[in-house]
Amino acid sequence: MCRLPGHHYDRLLNDFNTIITISAPPQLRVAIASNFTAKMLARAAARAVPQTRSLVARRGFQTTRAQMSSPFHYPEGAYSNIPFNPKSKWFGAGFWTYSFVGFFAPFGIAAWQTYKPKV
């Protein structure tokens, strides 16, 4: 008999078999009992799956600290990964100039291509 921790599988199965024996015809008893056993095994398997997942999730991955003496280490933190300084006094003028040129350049190129002298 299968023993599940914390469950009284044997007693439950014996009680169920007693009910089947009293109330069901012989042909139906086998079908009901096998269906009941299949459901019990499926429930046990479903309960076992989260335990397996938790074992996988508990793996301890280790990382090493950044080596500051390495020639390949770059500075980390806010504003260190962009090629401009947003705290300078010229940032606003440069940002809006860049945005203006980036937005209107395609229109200017299209106008030039449309109205350029034909050779």
C-alpha positions in Angstrom: 0.0 0.0 0.0 1.2 3.5 -0.8 1.9 5.6 2.4 1.6 9.4 2.0 3.0 11.5 4.8 0.3 13.0 7.0 -2.5 11.2 5.2 -4.4 8.0 6.2 -4.6 6.5 2.7 -5.2 2.9 3.9 -8.1 3.8 6.1 -9.6 6.0 3.4 -9.3 3.3 0.9 -10.8 0.7 3.2 -13.7 2.9 4.0 -14.3 3.5 0.4 -14.1 -0.2 -0.5 -16.6 -0.9 2.2 -19.0 1.6 0.7 -18.5 0.2 -2.8 -19.0 -3.4 -1.7 -22.3 -2.6 -0.1 -23.9 -0.2 -2.6 -22.5 -1.0 -6.1 -23.0 -4.0 -8.5 -19.8 -6.1 -9.1 -19.2 -4.7 -12.6 -19.3 -1.2 -11.4 -17.2 -1.8 -8.3 -14.0 -2.3 -10.3 -14.5 0.8 -12.5 -15.2 3.0 -9.5 -12.3 1.7 -7.4 -9.8 2.1 -10.3 -11.0 5.6 -11.0 -10.7 6.4 -7.3 -7.1 5.1 -7.1 -6.2 7.0 -10.2 -7.5 10.2 -8.7 -5.6 9.6 -5.4 -2.4 9.0 -7.3 -2.9 12.2 -9.4 -3.5 14.2 -6.3 -0.3 12.8 -4.7 1.7 13.7 -7.8 0.2 17.2 -7.8 1.2 17.7 -4.2 4.8 16.4 -4.9 5.4 18.9 -7.8 5.6 22.1 -5.6 8.1 20.4 -3.3 10.3 19.6 -6.4 10.1 23.2 -7.6 11.1 24.5 -4.2 14.2 22.3 -4.2 15.2 23.8 -7.6 14.5 27.4 -6.4 16.8 26.9 -3.3 19.9 26.5 -5.4 22.6 28.8 -4.1 24.2 30.8 -6.9 27.3 32.7 -6.0 28.7 35.8 -7.5 32.1 37.4 -7.1 32.6 41.1 -6.2 33.6 43.5 -8.9 37.4 43.7 -9.3 38.2 47.4 -9.2 41.8 46.8 -10.1 40.9 45.1 -13.3 41.6 47.2 -16.5 38.2 46.1 -17.9 36.1 47.5 -15.1 34.1 50.6 -15.9 32.5 53.0 -13.3 29.0 52.1 -12.1 26.1 54.1 -10.9 23.7 56.8 -12.0 24.9 59.0 -14.9 28.0 56.9 -15.5 26.6 55.0 -18.5 25.6 57.9 -20.7 27.9 60.0 -23.0 26.8 63.4 -21.7 26.5 65.2 -18.4 22.8 66.1 -17.6 23.9 68.3 -14.6 25.8 70.8 -16.7 24.4 74.3 -17.4 24.4 73.6 -21.2 22.5 70.4 -21.1 19.1 72.0 -21.7 20.3 73.9 -24.8 22.1 70.8 -26.2 19.1 68.5 -25.5 16.6 70.8 -27.3 19.0 71.4 -30.2 19.5 67.6 -30.6 15.8 67.0 -30.4 15.0 69.8 -33.0 17.6 68.5 -35.5 16.5 64.9 -35.0 12.9 65.7 -35.6 13.2 68.1 -38.5 16.1 66.6 -40.4 14.0 64.0 -42.2 11.6 66.7 -43.4 14.5 68.8 -44.6 16.0 65.9 -46.5 12.7 65.1 -48.1 12.3 68.7 -49.2 15.8 68.8 -50.6 15.3 65.5 -52.5 12.0 66.8 -53.9 13.2 70.3 -55.0 16.8 69.7 -55.9 17.9 70.7 -59.4 17.6 67.9 -62.0 20.7 67.2 -63.9 
